[in-house]
Amino acid sequence: MTARIPSPEAAHPGQSPRAGEPAPAAATAPAPIHEPESPSAVARCVLPTERRAASWARSFTEAQLASWQVGHGVTFAACTVVSELVTNTILHSGAPDVSLRLTRSGTQIRIETVDNGVWRDPVPPGDNDVAESGRGLLLVGALAQDHGVYQVPSGTCSWAVLSGTADEEG
């Protein structure tokens, strides 16, 4: 089942993704290599690779997971992971847009970002304790049950799996 996907315009009234352009339309992401078993729900959106995309992706994720009745703790972690993965695409891919795919399967949420930019092997963080960037995948690894990055025919897929979808607050 594919969920109705709110556009970034719906999440942020009065702000279109690019001046004078309509909000990005939903699109199908390339099939991932690690497809979850029998997903019960899938939601997708495509965003332009600009600074506001991470915010729109978080809003999309928060709304979608709320509609799936995912708990607040998992939703917060998912929004953080989405922000990191989308930001990596913006900063490193050179792609004009990023496809975000959320999949609910049993008690897991799988997050994927796919871009058609130039493939680059992930670079491990350096020893610079004062660097302002370079720790996004470490944060993703701390929040996710599993995560990774792999090359697809048209670019890069970054993914993470989070566990525990029940609403902890009742």
Residue pairs with C-beta under 8 A, 6 or more apart in sequence:
1 40
1 41
1 42
2 41
2 42
2 43
2 44
3 41
3 42
3 43
3 64
3 67
3 68
5 26
5 43
5 44
5 45
5 60
5 64
6 60
6 63
7 23
7 24
7 25
7 45
8 15
8 17
8 23
8 24
8 45
8 47
8 52
8 56
8 59
8 60
9 15
9 16
9 17
9 22
9 23
10 23
11 56
11 59
11 60
11 63
12 52
12 55
12 56
12 59
15 52
16 22
16 23
17 23
17 24
17 47
17 48
17 50
17 52
17 53
17 56
18 48
18 50
24 45
24 46
24 47
24 48
24 97
25 46
26 44
26 45
26 46
27 44
27 45
27 46
27 99
28 44
29 44
29 99
29 100
29 101
29 112
29 114
30 99
30 114
30 152
30 153
30 154
30 157
32 101
32 112
32 114
32 157
32 159
33 150
33 152
33 157
34 148
34 159
36 103
36 105
36 108
36 110
36 161
37 105
37 106
38 105
39 103
39 104
39 105
39 110
40 104
40 105
40 106
41 68
41 103
41 104
42 101
42 102
42 103
42 104
43 60
43 64
43 101
43 102
44 99
44 100
44 101
44 102
45 57
45 60
45 99
45 100
46 97
46 98
46 99
46 100
47 53
47 56
47 57
47 86
47 97
47 98
47 100
48 96
48 97
49 89
49 90
49 93
49 95
49 96
49 97
49 98
49 115
50 90
51 90
53 86
53 90
53 98
54 82
54 83
54 86
54 87
54 90
57 82
57 83
57 86
57 98
57 100
58 79
58 82
58 83
60 100
61 75
61 78
61 79
61 82
61 100
61 102
61 111
62 75
62 79
64 102
65 74
65 75
65 78
65 102
65 109
66 75
68 104
68 165
69 165
69 167
70 78
70 104
70 109
70 165
70 166
70 167
71 164
71 165
71 166
71 167
71 168
71 169
72 167
72 168
72 169
73 164
73 168
74 109
74 162
74 163
74 164
74 165
77 143
77 144
77 162
78 102
78 109
78 111
78 162
80 139
80 143
81 111
81 139
81 140
81 143
81 144
81 147
81 160
81 162
82 100
82 111
82 113
84 136
84 137
84 139
84 140
85 111
85 113
85 136
85 140
85 158
85 160
86 98
86 100
86 113
87 136
88 113
88 136
88 137
88 158
89 95
89 98
89 113
89 115
89 117
89 156
89 158
90 98
91 133
92 117
92 120
93 115
93 116
93 117
93 118
93 155
93 156
94 117
94 118
95 115
95 116
95 117
95 155
96 116
97 115
98 113
98 114
98 115
99 112
99 113
99 114
99 115
100 111
100 112
100 113
101 110
101 111
101 112
101 113
101 114
102 109
102 110
102 111
103 109
103 110
103 112
104 165
106 165
107 163
107 164
107 165
107 166
108 145
108 161
108 162
108 163
108 165
109 161
109 162
109 165
110 159
110 160
110 161
110 162
111 159
111 160
111 161
111 162
112 157
112 158
112 159
113 157
113 158
113 159
114 152
114 154
114 155
114 156
114 157
115 155
115 156
116 154
116 155
117 155
117 156
118 155
119 151
119 155
119 156
120 156
122 137
122 149
123 134
125 131
125 134
125 135
125 137
125 138
126 134
128 134
137 147
137 149
140 147
140 160
141 147
143 160
143 162
144 160
144 161
144 162
145 161
145 162
145 163
146 160
146 161
147 158
147 159
147 160
147 161
148 158
148 159
149 156
149 157
149 158
149 159
150 156
150 157
150 159
151 157
